[in-house]
Amino acid sequence: MMKIYIALIELVVALMMFFIGLYFYRVKDIEWGILFLTGDYSGLDKNRICRDVGKRIMIWSIPFVIGIIIDVFNPMLSIKIAFAVFIFLLAVHIIDMNINMNKRYKL
């Protein structure tokens, strides 16, 4: 029973991340999409920023999908691994955006 609950949690997290990333990737009104991102984006290509952030958020859902597969063997280990990989990917994203944002997205 515990396996089902943990797999369900991972599935919900993966679906949320995937659809939020898809929203950012396909956003039509860039000003509305950029409101959900922190930082000053004046003078930068906001369309490209939204597309790149959307791709990254969709990639963040992959560890949780893999965690669902690992649930068959060890339920508690899978969610710990998935969140550890997610936190690592989030840290890489934050560091990358702080270092390379002005160079990469300059108009």
C-alpha positions as CSV (number, residue, x, y, z in Angstrom):
1,M,0.0,0.0,0.0
2,M,2.9,2.4,0.8
3,K,4.3,1.8,-2.7
4,I,1.1,3.1,-4.3
5,Y,1.0,6.2,-2.2
6,I,4.6,7.1,-2.9
7,A,4.2,6.4,-6.6
8,L,1.1,8.5,-6.6
9,I,2.9,11.4,-5.0
10,E,5.7,11.1,-7.5
11,L,3.3,11.0,-10.4
12,V,1.5,14.1,-9.2
13,V,4.8,16.0,-8.8
14,A,6.0,14.9,-12.3
15,L,2.7,15.9,-13.9
16,M,2.7,19.3,-12.2
17,M,6.3,20.0,-13.3
18,F,5.7,18.8,-16.8
19,F,2.5,20.9,-17.3
20,I,4.1,24.0,-15.7
21,G,7.1,23.6,-18.0
22,L,4.8,23.2,-21.0
23,Y,3.0,26.4,-20.0
24,F,6.3,28.3,-19.9
25,Y,7.4,26.7,-23.2
26,R,4.2,27.6,-25.1
27,V,3.2,30.8,-23.4
28,K,1.7,33.3,-25.9
29,D,1.7,36.4,-23.7
30,I,5.3,36.7,-22.7
31,E,4.7,39.5,-20.2
32,W,2.2,37.2,-18.3
33,G,4.7,34.3,-18.3
34,I,7.6,36.4,-17.2
35,L,5.6,37.5,-14.1
36,F,6.1,34.1,-12.6
37,L,9.9,34.3,-12.8
38,T,11.9,36.3,-10.3
39,G,14.5,38.8,-11.5
40,D,14.9,41.8,-13.8
41,Y,14.5,40.8,-17.4
42,S,14.5,44.3,-19.0
43,G,16.7,44.3,-22.1
44,L,16.7,40.5,-22.4
45,D,14.9,38.2,-24.8
46,K,11.9,37.2,-22.7
47,N,10.5,34.8,-25.2
48,R,13.8,32.8,-25.2
49,I,13.9,32.9,-21.4
50,C,10.4,31.4,-21.1
51,R,11.2,28.7,-23.6
52,D,14.4,27.7,-21.9
53,V,12.9,27.7,-18.4
54,G,10.0,25.7,-19.7
55,K,12.3,23.1,-21.1
56,R,14.2,22.9,-17.9
57,I,11.1,22.5,-15.8
58,M,9.9,19.7,-18.1
59,I,13.3,18.0,-17.6
60,W,12.9,18.3,-13.8
61,S,9.9,15.9,-14.0
62,I,12.1,13.0,-15.3
63,P,13.6,12.1,-11.9
64,F,10.1,11.6,-10.5
65,V,9.1,9.4,-13.4
66,I,12.2,7.3,-12.9
67,G,11.3,7.3,-9.2
68,I,8.0,5.7,-10.0
69,I,9.8,2.8,-11.7
70,I,12.2,2.4,-8.7
71,D,9.1,2.2,-6.4
72,V,8.7,-1.4,-7.5
73,F,11.9,-2.3,-5.7
74,N,12.3,0.2,-2.9
75,P,9.5,2.8,-2.2
76,M,11.3,5.1,0.2
77,L,14.6,5.2,-1.6
78,S,12.9,6.2,-4.9
79,I,11.4,9.4,-3.6
80,K,14.6,10.4,-1.8
81,I,16.6,9.9,-4.9
82,A,14.1,11.8,-7.0
83,F,14.1,14.8,-4.7
84,A,17.9,14.8,-4.4
85,V,18.3,14.9,-8.2
86,F,15.6,17.6,-8.4
87,I,17.4,19.8,-5.9
88,F,20.6,19.3,-7.7
89,L,19.0,20.3,-11.1
90,L,17.4,23.3,-9.4
91,A,20.7,24.4,-8.0
92,V,22.4,24.0,-11.4
93,H,19.6,26.1,-12.9
94,I,19.9,28.9,-10.3
95,I,23.7,29.1,-10.7
96,D,23.5,29.0,-14.5
97,M,20.9,31.8,-14.6
98,N,22.9,34.0,-12.2
99,I,26.1,33.6,-14.2
100,N,25.1,33.4,-17.8
101,M,21.7,35.1,-18.1
102,N,22.9,38.5,-19.3
103,K,25.3,36.9,-21.9
104,R,22.8,34.3,-23.2
105,Y,19.6,36.3,-23.4
106,K,20.9,39.7,-24.5
107,L,18.7,41.4,-27.2
